Amino acid sequence: MRRSSASLLPLIWIVIGVVVAATHHFFDHLTTIGAILSAVLAVILWPLILLGVKIAIVI
């Protein structure tokens, strides 16, 4: 039982990250590599976004 719940944790983390990133408009303008990388980081580091940290990669 413990093994299956542990494997769900990364999936839940990513799903929450996608929702948070979408509500903070990270997916609106994915036209540059910098915007795509910012969106990926926003999904992975979503708790920082909720704390008010601005994530932006400029290339």
PyMOL commands that set and color helices and strands:
alter all, ss='L'
color gray80, all
select helices_A, chain A and resi 2-23+33-44+46-50
alter helices_A, ss='H'
color red, helices_A
deselect
rebuild
show_as cartoon
